[in-house]
Amino acid sequence: MNVLLVCSMGASTASMCKRIDAAAAAEGMELTTTAVPMAMMGDKIDWADVVLIGPQIRFMLEKVSASAKGKPVEAIDMMAYGTMDGAKVLAQIKGMI
């Protein structure tokens, strides 16, 4: 499964990707995550099976959903993002599929 994380600049979501990858590996789940800034979302949206957006740009949810063409799109849980809780975000991903 391919998971795309979108945020305003892509830096903080890159750290979240590492946490999600670690949580998935601990569960033996095959998952590929990548983070991009909003401006580059179009380059990766077709690759993704699931799209998560950083809570700081949750107001862009409708725009991202329209670009995702029916793929599941959600804002990352604010508390999980703030604490960089990869396991909690992985649970959110599982709930989306």
VEXFI-227630 format. One record per residue: residue number from 1; residue in one letter; x, z, y of N, C-alpha, C, O, CB in turn. Coordinates in Angstrom, 2 decimals, padded with zeros to 5 digits, always signed. Each point is the difference from the previous one (the first is absolute). Glycine has a CB too. Layout:
VEXFI-227630
+-----+------+---------+---------+---------+---------+---------+---------+---------+---------+---------+---------+---------+---------+---------+---------+---------+
! pos ! code !      nX !      nZ !      nY !     caX !     caZ !     caY !      cX !      cZ !      cY !      oX !      oZ !      oY !     cbX !     cbZ !     cbY !
+-----+------+---------+---------+---------+---------+---------+---------+---------+---------+---------+---------+---------+---------+---------+---------+---------+
! NUM !    A !       X !       Z !       Y !       X !       Z !       Y !       X !       Z !       Y !       X !       Z !       Y !       X !       Z !       Y !
...
+-----+------+---------+---------+---------+---------+---------+---------+---------+---------+---------+---------+---------+---------+---------+---------+---------+
END
This chain:
VEXFI-227630
+-----+------+---------+---------+---------+---------+---------+---------+---------+---------+---------+---------+---------+---------+---------+---------+---------+
! pos ! code !      nX !      nZ !      nY !     caX !     caZ !     caY !      cX !      cZ !      cY !      oX !      oZ !      oY !     cbX !     cbZ !     cbY !
+-----+------+---------+---------+---------+---------+---------+---------+---------+---------+---------+---------+---------+---------+---------+---------+---------+
!   1 !    M ! +000.83 ! +000.00 ! -001.17 ! -000.83 ! +000.00 ! +001.17 ! +000.88 ! +000.00 ! +001.24 ! +001.02 ! +000.69 ! +000.05 ! -002.85 ! +000.51 ! -001.30 !
!   2 !    N ! +001.43 ! -001.98 ! +002.25 ! +000.73 ! -000.09 ! +001.25 ! -000.78 ! +000.70 ! +001.10 ! -001.18 ! -000.30 ! +000.23 ! +002.24 ! -001.87 ! -000.96 !
!   3 !    V ! -000.40 ! +003.09 ! +001.40 ! -000.64 ! +000.78 ! +001.06 ! +000.72 ! -000.26 ! +001.32 ! +001.21 ! +000.18 ! +000.11 ! -001.92 ! +001.60 ! -001.77 !
!   4 !    L ! -000.06 ! -002.21 ! +002.65 ! +000.55 ! -000.27 ! +001.32 ! -000.40 ! +001.13 ! +000.94 ! -001.18 ! +000.34 ! +000.12 ! +001.08 ! -002.84 ! -000.52 !
!   5 !    L ! +001.08 ! +003.07 ! +001.07 ! -000.24 ! +001.03 ! +001.01 ! +000.28 ! -000.62 ! +001.36 ! +001.07 ! -000.57 ! +000.23 ! -000.48 ! +002.46 ! -001.83 !
!   6 !    V ! -001.54 ! -001.78 ! +002.50 ! +000.12 ! -000.58 ! +001.33 ! -000.06 ! +001.12 ! +001.03 ! -000.86 ! +000.87 ! -000.07 ! -000.21 ! -003.04 ! -000.70 !
!   7 !    C ! +002.00 ! +002.14 ! +001.71 ! -000.06 ! +000.97 ! +001.10 ! +000.44 ! -000.69 ! +001.28 ! +000.26 ! -001.20 ! +000.02 ! +000.18 ! +003.14 ! -001.59 !
!   8 !    S ! -000.34 ! -001.19 ! +002.62 ! +000.31 ! -000.61 ! +001.29 ! +001.41 ! -000.61 ! +000.02 ! +000.19 ! -001.09 ! +000.55 ! -001.73 ! +002.73 ! +000.54 !
!   9 !    M ! +002.51 ! -000.97 ! -001.67 ! +001.36 ! -000.52 ! +000.00 ! +000.59 ! -000.19 ! -001.40 ! +000.96 ! -000.75 ! -000.15 ! -000.66 ! +001.87 ! +002.34 !
!  10 !    G ! -000.84 ! -000.48 ! -003.20 ! +000.47 ! -000.16 ! -001.37 ! +001.02 ! +001.02 ! -000.45 ! +000.29 ! +000.09 ! -001.19 ! -000.73 ! -002.44 ! +001.49 !
!  11 !    A ! +001.00 ! +003.14 ! +000.61 ! +001.07 ! +000.93 ! -000.36 ! -000.51 ! +001.20 ! -000.79 ! +000.54 ! +000.32 ! -001.07 ! +000.67 ! -001.04 ! +003.12 !
!  12 !    S ! -002.22 ! +001.39 ! -001.56 ! -000.49 ! +001.19 ! -000.69 ! -000.68 ! -000.35 ! -001.32 ! +000.04 ! +000.78 ! -000.95 ! -000.34 ! +000.34 ! +003.16 !
!  13 !    T ! -000.33 ! -002.28 ! -002.27 ! -000.62 ! -000.39 ! -001.27 ! +001.05 ! -000.37 ! -001.04 ! -000.27 ! +000.08 ! -001.20 ! -001.75 ! -000.88 ! +002.45 !
!  14 !    A ! +003.20 ! +000.39 ! -000.83 ! +001.08 ! -000.28 ! -000.95 ! +000.38 ! +001.28 ! -000.73 ! +000.27 ! -000.02 ! -001.20 ! +000.59 ! -001.85 ! +002.66 !
!  15 !    S ! -000.84 ! +002.98 ! -000.75 ! +000.27 ! +001.30 ! -000.64 ! -001.13 ! +000.36 ! -000.97 ! +000.26 ! +000.52 ! -001.08 ! +001.03 ! +000.22 ! +003.10 !
!  16 !    M ! -002.53 ! -001.03 ! -001.62 ! -001.13 ! +000.28 ! -000.87 ! +000.07 ! -000.85 ! -001.27 ! -000.35 ! +000.48 ! -001.08 ! -001.04 ! +000.10 ! +003.09 !
!  17 !    C ! +001.85 ! -001.81 ! -001.89 ! +000.15 ! -000.86 ! -001.19 ! +000.89 ! +000.67 ! -001.03 ! -000.32 ! +000.01 ! -001.19 ! +000.02 ! -002.05 ! +002.62 !
!  18 !    K ! +001.41 ! +002.60 ! -000.99 ! +000.93 ! +000.67 ! -000.92 ! -000.69 ! +001.17 ! -000.71 ! +000.22 ! +000.22 ! -001.20 ! +001.71 ! -000.89 ! +002.67 !
!  19 !    R ! -002.74 ! +001.41 ! -000.74 ! -000.71 ! +001.15 ! -000.59 ! -001.06 ! -000.47 ! -001.00 ! -000.16 ! +000.61 ! -001.06 ! +000.55 ! +000.71 ! +003.17 !
!  20 !    I ! -001.09 ! -002.38 ! -001.78 ! -001.01 ! -000.55 ! -000.92 ! +000.68 ! -000.53 ! -001.25 ! -000.45 ! +000.26 ! -001.12 ! -001.07 ! -000.85 ! +003.06 !
!  21 !    D ! +002.61 ! -000.14 ! -001.77 ! +000.75 ! -000.54 ! -001.14 ! +000.46 ! +001.11 ! -000.93 ! -000.08 ! -000.12 ! -001.22 ! +000.82 ! -001.81 ! +002.63 !
!  22 !    A ! -000.24 ! +003.03 ! -000.83 ! +000.46 ! +001.13 ! -000.81 ! -001.15 ! +000.63 ! -000.77 ! +000.15 ! +000.34 ! -001.18 ! +001.68 ! +000.09 ! +002.84 !
!  23 !    A ! -002.98 ! -000.28 ! -001.01 ! -001.17 ! +000.58 ! -000.67 ! -000.49 ! -000.92 ! -001.13 ! -000.37 ! +000.48 ! -001.07 ! -000.28 ! +000.67 ! +003.22 !
!  24 !    A ! +000.67 ! -002.45 ! -001.91 ! -000.43 ! -000.96 ! -001.02 ! +000.97 ! +000.02 ! -001.19 ! -000.43 ! -000.03 ! -001.15 ! -000.63 ! -001.41 ! +002.92 !
!  25 !    A ! +002.36 ! +001.49 ! -001.49 ! +001.00 ! +000.05 ! -001.07 ! -000.16 ! +001.26 ! -000.84 ! +000.15 ! -000.05 ! -001.22 ! +001.44 ! -001.27 ! +002.65 !
!  26 !    A ! -001.90 ! +002.44 ! -000.79 ! -000.20 ! +001.25 ! -000.72 ! -001.19 ! -000.08 ! -000.96 ! -000.04 ! +000.69 ! -001.01 ! +001.03 ! +000.54 ! +002.96 !
!  27 !    E ! -001.95 ! -002.10 ! -001.61 ! -001.18 ! -000.18 ! -000.86 ! +000.15 ! -001.19 ! -000.94 ! -000.90 ! -000.28 ! -000.79 ! -000.49 ! +001.28 ! +002.59 !
!  28 !    G ! +002.52 ! -001.69 ! -001.72 ! +000.21 ! -001.17 ! -000.84 ! -000.84 ! -001.19 ! +000.41 ! -000.30 ! -000.88 ! -000.82 ! +000.86 ! +002.42 ! -001.01 !
!  29 !    M ! -000.94 ! -001.58 ! +003.08 ! -000.85 ! -001.07 ! +000.52 ! +000.84 ! -001.07 ! +000.66 ! +000.91 ! +000.30 ! +000.78 ! -002.78 ! +001.33 ! -000.44 !
!  30 !    E ! +001.58 ! -002.90 ! -000.66 ! +000.72 ! -001.10 ! +000.63 ! -000.67 ! -000.35 ! +001.32 ! -001.18 ! -000.34 ! +000.05 ! +001.90 ! -000.55 ! -002.30 !
!  31 !    L ! +000.05 ! +001.00 ! +003.31 ! -000.53 ! -000.17 ! +001.35 ! +001.12 ! -000.52 ! +000.89 ! +001.14 ! +000.48 ! -000.09 ! -002.86 ! +001.38 ! -000.25 !
!  32 !    T ! +001.41 ! -002.81 ! +001.18 ! +000.97 ! -000.48 ! +000.98 ! -000.61 ! +000.21 ! +001.37 ! -001.11 ! -000.47 ! +000.28 ! +002.09 ! -001.24 ! -001.89 !
!  33 !    T ! -000.26 ! +002.41 ! +002.47 ! -000.50 ! +000.24 ! +001.36 ! +000.94 ! -000.63 ! +001.00 ! +001.21 ! -000.10 ! -000.22 ! -002.29 ! +002.25 ! -000.51 !
!  34 !    T ! +000.52 ! -002.57 ! +001.83 ! +000.81 ! -000.48 ! +001.11 ! -000.71 ! +000.35 ! +001.30 ! -001.23 ! +000.07 ! +000.05 ! +002.20 ! -001.96 ! -001.46 !
!  35 !    A ! -000.18 ! +002.10 ! +002.44 ! -000.55 ! +000.37 ! +001.31 ! +000.35 ! -001.07 ! +001.02 ! +001.11 ! -000.53 ! +000.02 ! -000.92 ! +002.97 ! -000.58 !
!  36 !    V ! -001.17 ! -002.74 ! +001.40 ! +000.23 ! -000.98 ! +001.06 ! -000.67 ! +000.48 ! +001.28 ! -000.98 ! +000.74 ! -000.04 ! +001.12 ! -002.62 ! -001.65 !
!  37 !    P ! +000.40 ! +001.45 ! +002.83 ! -000.71 ! +000.28 ! +001.25 ! -001.24 ! -000.90 ! +000.10 ! -000.05 ! -001.05 ! -000.63 ! +002.23 ! +001.73 ! +001.75 !
!  38 !    M ! -003.14 ! -000.26 ! -000.35 ! -001.24 ! -000.74 ! +000.16 ! +000.26 ! -001.46 ! +000.36 ! -000.71 ! -000.89 ! -000.49 ! -000.41 ! +003.00 ! +001.21 !
!  39 !    A ! +002.12 ! -002.37 ! +000.10 ! +000.30 ! -001.36 ! +000.45 ! +000.41 ! -000.92 ! -001.14 ! -000.10 ! -001.22 ! +000.12 ! +000.78 ! +002.17 ! +002.07 !
!  40 !    M ! -000.21 ! -000.39 ! -003.31 ! +000.46 ! -000.80 ! -001.14 ! -000.95 ! +000.07 ! -001.20 ! +000.33 ! -000.50 ! -001.07 ! +002.01 ! +000.88 ! +001.85 !
!  41 !    M ! -003.48 ! +000.24 ! -000.61 ! -000.93 ! +000.18 ! -001.09 ! -000.38 ! -001.33 ! -000.66 ! -000.09 ! -000.07 ! -001.22 ! -000.79 ! +002.10 ! +002.38 !
!  42 !    G ! +000.68 ! -003.06 ! -000.38 ! -000.40 ! -001.30 ! -000.53 ! +000.98 ! -000.59 ! -000.98 ! -000.37 ! -000.81 ! -000.85 ! -000.81 ! +000.45 ! +002.95 !
!  43 !    D ! +002.45 ! +000.75 ! -001.99 ! +001.03 ! -000.53 ! -000.90 ! -000.12 ! +000.57 ! -001.41 ! +000.48 ! -000.63 ! -000.95 ! +001.01 ! +000.37 ! +002.90 !
!  44 !    K ! -002.12 ! +001.42 ! -002.12 ! -000.03 ! +000.69 ! -001.30 ! -001.41 ! +000.25 ! -000.54 ! -000.14 ! +000.41 ! -001.15 ! +002.26 ! +000.64 ! +001.80 !
!  45 !    I ! -003.15 ! -001.30 ! +000.14 ! -001.34 ! +000.40 ! -000.40 ! -000.46 ! -000.69 ! -001.29 ! -000.71 ! +000.60 ! -000.80 ! +000.19 ! -000.21 ! +003.20 !
!  46 !    D ! +000.92 ! -001.64 ! -002.60 ! -000.40 ! -000.72 ! -001.23 ! +000.69 ! +000.58 ! -001.23 ! -000.55 ! -000.08 ! -001.10 ! +000.19 ! -001.98 ! +002.46 !
!  47 !    W ! +001.54 ! +002.63 ! -001.20 ! +000.76 ! +000.59 ! -001.09 ! -000.65 ! +001.28 ! -000.52 ! +000.12 ! +000.33 ! -001.18 ! +001.95 ! -001.32 ! +002.15 !
!  48 !    A ! -002.76 ! +001.69 ! -000.10 ! -000.50 ! +001.34 ! -000.30 ! -001.27 ! -000.01 ! -000.86 ! -000.85 ! -000.89 ! +000.12 ! +001.84 ! +001.65 ! +002.02 !
!  49 !    D ! -001.09 ! +000.25 ! -003.00 ! -001.24 ! +000.26 ! -000.73 ! -000.83 ! +001.03 ! +000.74 ! -001.23 ! -000.02 ! -000.04 ! +002.36 ! -000.54 ! -002.14 !
!  50 !    V ! -000.43 ! +001.47 ! +002.87 ! -000.62 ! +001.09 ! +000.75 ! +000.74 ! +000.12 ! +001.33 ! +001.22 ! -000.15 ! +000.06 ! -001.91 ! +001.39 ! -002.21 !
!  51 !    V ! -000.06 ! -000.97 ! +003.22 ! +000.61 ! +000.15 ! +001.32 ! -000.37 ! +001.36 ! +000.57 ! -001.16 ! +000.39 ! +000.03 ! +001.06 ! -002.90 ! +000.35 !
!  52 !    L ! +001.12 ! +003.23 ! +000.07 ! -000.18 ! +001.28 ! +000.68 ! +000.55 ! -000.14 ! +001.41 ! +001.03 ! -000.63 ! +000.21 ! -000.89 ! +001.95 ! -002.39 !
!  53 !    I ! -000.83 ! -000.71 ! +003.13 ! +000.52 ! -000.03 ! +001.36 ! +000.31 ! +001.42 ! +000.44 ! -000.66 ! +000.96 ! -000.39 ! -000.67 ! -003.05 ! +000.92 !
!  54 !    G ! +002.36 ! +002.20 ! +000.29 ! +000.39 ! +001.31 ! +000.52 ! -001.11 ! +000.58 ! +000.85 ! -000.73 ! -000.73 ! +000.68 ! +003.13 ! +000.04 ! -000.71 !
!  55 !    P ! -002.55 ! +002.01 ! -000.01 ! -001.08 ! +000.63 ! +000.76 ! +000.09 ! -000.24 ! +001.50 ! -001.02 ! +000.08 ! +000.69 ! +000.92 ! +001.63 ! -002.45 !
!  56 !    Q ! +001.29 ! -001.99 ! +002.27 ! +000.14 ! -000.23 ! +001.44 ! -000.63 ! -001.33 ! +000.43 ! -000.23 ! -000.21 ! +001.20 ! +002.34 ! +001.56 ! -001.25 !
!  57 !    I ! -002.39 ! -002.25 ! -000.89 ! -000.66 ! -001.26 ! +000.34 ! -001.34 ! -000.16 ! -000.74 ! -000.46 ! -001.12 ! -000.22 ! +002.72 ! +000.08 ! +000.64 !
!  58 !    R ! -002.86 ! +002.15 ! -000.80 ! -001.27 ! -000.07 ! -000.75 ! -001.10 ! -000.73 ! +000.77 ! -000.96 ! -000.49 ! -000.59 ! +001.59 ! +002.62 ! -000.54 !
!  59 !    F ! -000.48 ! -002.20 ! +002.45 ! -000.96 ! -000.74 ! +000.81 ! +000.07 ! -001.51 ! -000.29 ! -000.89 ! -000.74 ! +000.42 ! +001.08 ! +002.51 ! +001.36 !
!  60 !    M ! +000.84 ! -002.22 ! -002.48 ! +000.17 ! -001.41 ! -000.36 ! -000.56 ! -000.31 ! -001.39 ! +000.20 ! -001.10 ! -000.52 ! +001.84 ! +001.03 ! +001.96 !
!  61 !    L ! -002.74 ! +001.01 ! -002.04 ! -000.49 ! -000.15 ! -001.37 ! -000.84 ! -001.27 ! -000.18 ! +000.21 ! -000.73 ! -000.97 ! -000.20 ! +003.23 ! +000.76 !
!  62 !    E ! -000.92 ! -002.78 ! +001.11 ! -000.84 ! -001.19 ! -000.14 ! +000.82 ! -001.28 ! +000.07 ! -000.25 ! -000.93 ! -000.77 ! -001.64 ! +002.20 ! +001.78 !
!  63 !    K ! +002.84 ! -001.33 ! -000.12 ! +000.86 ! -001.19 ! +000.13 ! +000.82 ! -000.21 ! -001.27 ! +000.11 ! -001.12 ! -000.49 ! -000.01 ! +001.45 ! +002.98 !
!  64 !    V ! +000.48 ! +000.75 ! -003.00 ! +000.80 ! -000.11 ! -001.22 ! -000.90 ! -000.39 ! -001.18 ! +000.38 ! -000.84 ! -000.82 ! +001.25 ! +002.57 ! +001.70 !
!  65 !    S ! -002.81 ! -001.14 ! -000.97 ! -000.93 ! -000.33 ! -001.08 ! -000.38 ! -001.47 ! +000.04 ! -000.08 ! -000.64 ! -001.05 ! -000.80 ! +002.97 ! +001.10 !
!  66 !    A ! +000.65 ! -002.87 ! +001.12 ! -000.34 ! -001.42 ! +000.12 ! +001.15 ! -000.88 ! -000.47 ! -000.23 ! -001.03 ! -000.64 ! -001.28 ! +001.57 ! +002.57 !
!  67 !    S ! +002.74 ! -000.15 ! -001.63 ! +001.17 ! -000.76 ! -000.43 ! +000.24 ! +000.11 ! -001.50 ! +000.57 ! -000.90 ! -000.61 ! +000.42 ! +001.27 ! +002.86 !
!  68 !    A ! -001.44 ! +000.74 ! -002.85 ! +000.25 ! +000.26 ! -001.42 ! -000.93 ! -000.78 ! -000.92 ! +000.22 ! -000.03 ! -001.21 ! +000.57 ! +002.29 ! +001.85 !
!  69 !    K ! -001.80 ! -002.88 ! -000.10 ! -000.89 ! -000.88 ! -000.77 ! -000.55 ! +000.64 ! -001.26 ! +000.13 ! -000.54 ! -001.09 ! +001.16 ! -001.36 ! +001.97 !
!  70 !    G ! -001.92 ! +003.07 ! -000.73 ! -000.66 ! +000.65 ! -001.13 ! +000.85 ! +000.98 ! -000.78 ! -000.52 ! +000.69 ! -000.88 ! -000.82 ! -002.70 ! +000.75 !
!  71 !    K ! +002.62 ! +002.09 ! +000.42 ! +000.85 ! +000.98 ! -000.67 ! -000.32 ! +001.39 ! +000.55 ! -000.41 ! +000.12 ! +001.15 ! +002.24 ! -001.84 ! -001.51 !
!  72 !    P ! -001.65 ! +002.76 ! -000.46 ! -000.27 ! +001.35 ! +000.51 ! +000.97 ! +000.38 ! +001.12 ! +001.21 ! -000.17 ! -000.11 ! -002.09 ! +000.80 ! -002.15 !
!  73 !    V ! +000.31 ! -000.11 ! +003.34 ! +000.78 ! +000.43 ! +001.17 ! -000.51 ! +001.36 ! +000.44 ! -001.21 ! +000.19 ! +000.16 ! +001.63 ! -002.60 ! +000.57 !
!  74 !    E ! +000.49 ! +003.35 ! -000.53 ! -000.36 ! +001.32 ! +000.51 ! +001.12 ! +000.50 ! +000.89 ! +001.14 ! -000.46 ! -000.08 ! -002.52 ! +000.96 ! -001.97 !
!  75 !    A ! +001.03 ! +000.45 ! +002.91 ! +001.02 ! +000.72 ! +000.78 ! +000.56 ! +001.10 ! -000.90 ! -000.74 ! +000.64 ! -000.74 ! -000.43 ! -001.14 ! +002.98 !
!  76 !    I ! +002.46 ! +000.70 ! -002.17 ! +000.63 ! +001.07 ! -000.76 ! -000.52 ! +001.34 ! +000.51 ! -000.13 ! +000.22 ! +001.21 ! +002.21 ! -001.63 ! -001.60 !
!  77 !    D ! -002.39 ! +002.29 ! -000.53 ! -000.44 ! +001.34 ! +000.35 ! +000.99 ! +000.61 ! +000.99 ! +001.21 ! +000.04 ! -000.25 ! -002.35 ! +000.24 ! -002.00 !
!  78 !    M ! +000.61 ! +000.20 ! +003.38 ! +000.85 ! +000.50 ! +001.08 ! +000.88 ! +001.17 ! -000.43 ! +001.18 ! +000.06 ! +000.35 ! -002.92 ! -000.81 ! +001.25 !
!  79 !    M ! +001.19 ! +001.67 ! -002.36 ! +000.77 ! +001.17 ! -000.44 ! +001.10 ! -000.42 ! -000.98 ! +001.13 ! +000.47 ! +000.08 ! -003.16 ! +001.01 ! +000.25 !
!  80 !    A ! +001.68 ! -002.37 ! -001.26 ! +000.99 ! -000.49 ! -000.97 ! +001.13 ! -000.74 ! +000.71 ! +001.16 ! +000.13 ! -000.37 ! -002.95 ! -000.31 ! -001.39 !
!  81 !    Y ! +001.43 ! -000.59 ! +002.77 ! +001.00 ! -000.74 ! +000.76 ! +000.91 ! +000.95 ! +000.78 ! +001.22 ! -000.15 ! +000.00 ! -002.81 ! -001.79 ! +000.18 !
!  82 !    G ! +000.99 ! +002.91 ! +000.47 ! +000.77 ! +000.95 ! +000.80 ! +000.98 ! +000.82 ! -000.81 ! +001.07 ! +000.37 ! +000.48 ! -002.97 ! -000.27 ! +001.06 !
!  83 !    T ! +001.53 ! +000.20 ! -002.79 ! +000.88 ! +000.78 ! -000.87 ! +000.81 ! -000.87 ! -000.95 ! +000.75 ! +000.50 ! -000.84 ! -002.40 ! +001.36 ! +000.99 !
!  84 !    M ! +001.49 ! -003.18 ! -000.02 ! +000.68 ! -000.97 ! -000.87 ! -000.24 ! +000.32 ! -001.48 ! +000.93 ! +000.02 ! -000.81 ! +000.83 ! -000.36 ! +002.59 !
!  85 !    D ! -003.01 ! +000.60 ! -002.11 ! -000.41 ! +000.36 ! -001.36 ! -000.30 ! -001.28 ! -000.79 ! -001.14 ! -000.47 ! -000.02 ! +000.20 ! +002.70 ! +000.82 !
!  86 !    G ! +001.96 ! -002.76 ! -001.46 ! -000.14 ! -001.23 ! -000.76 ! -000.99 ! +000.11 ! -001.14 ! -000.71 ! -000.96 ! -000.30 ! +003.03 ! +000.44 ! +000.89 !
!  87 !    A ! -002.39 ! +001.68 ! -001.23 ! -000.94 ! +000.19 ! -001.12 ! -001.44 ! -000.09 ! +000.49 ! -000.86 ! -000.57 ! -000.68 ! +002.55 ! +002.02 ! -000.50 !
!  88 !    K ! -001.96 ! -000.91 ! +002.34 ! -001.36 ! -000.04 ! +000.54 ! -000.38 ! -001.43 ! +000.40 ! -001.13 ! -000.42 ! -000.22 ! +001.38 ! +002.80 ! +001.04 !
!  89 !    V ! +000.69 ! -003.11 ! -000.26 ! -000.28 ! -001.39 ! +000.37 ! -000.15 ! -000.85 ! -001.27 ! -000.82 ! -000.92 ! -000.03 ! +002.09 ! +001.20 ! +002.21 !
!  90 !    L ! -000.48 ! +000.02 ! -003.20 ! -000.16 ! -000.71 ! -001.27 ! -001.41 ! +000.24 ! -000.57 ! -000.62 ! -000.92 ! -000.52 ! +003.12 ! +001.13 ! +000.07 !
!  91 !    A ! -002.98 ! +001.01 ! +000.55 ! -001.36 ! +000.30 ! -000.45 ! -001.02 ! -000.81 ! +000.81 ! -001.01 ! -000.46 ! -000.54 ! +001.73 ! +002.79 ! -000.14 !
!  92 !    Q ! -000.46 ! -002.48 ! +001.97 ! -000.89 ! -000.80 ! +000.84 ! +000.01 ! -001.46 ! -000.47 ! -001.05 ! -000.64 ! -000.08 ! +001.47 ! +002.20 ! +002.04 !
!  93 !    I ! +000.76 ! -002.08 ! -002.28 ! +000.13 ! -001.38 ! -000.50 ! -000.79 ! -000.17 ! -001.29 ! -000.72 ! -000.98 ! -000.17 ! +003.00 ! +000.78 ! +001.23 !
!  94 !    K ! -002.15 ! +001.15 ! -001.96 ! -000.72 ! -000.07 ! -001.28 ! -001.50 ! -000.03 ! +000.23 ! -000.73 ! -000.69 ! -000.71 ! +002.61 ! +001.91 ! -000.42 !
!  95 !    G ! -002.34 ! -000.49 ! +002.13 ! -001.42 ! +000.03 ! +000.32 ! -000.49 ! -001.31 ! +000.61 ! -001.20 ! -000.27 ! +000.00 ! +001.41 ! +002.72 ! +000.33 !
!  96 !    M ! +000.69 ! -003.26 ! +000.17 ! -000.36 ! -001.26 ! +000.62 ! -000.14 ! -001.14 ! -001.01 ! -000.63 ! -001.01 ! +000.29 ! +001.79 ! +001.78 ! +001.77 !
!  97 !    I ! -000.56 ! -000.59 ! -003.24 ! -000.01 ! -001.09 ! -000.98 ! -001.04 ! +000.19 ! -001.08 ! -000.11 ! -000.84 ! -000.89 ! +002.50 ! +000.52 ! +001.34 !
+-----+------+---------+---------+---------+---------+---------+---------+---------+---------+---------+---------+---------+---------+---------+---------+---------+
END
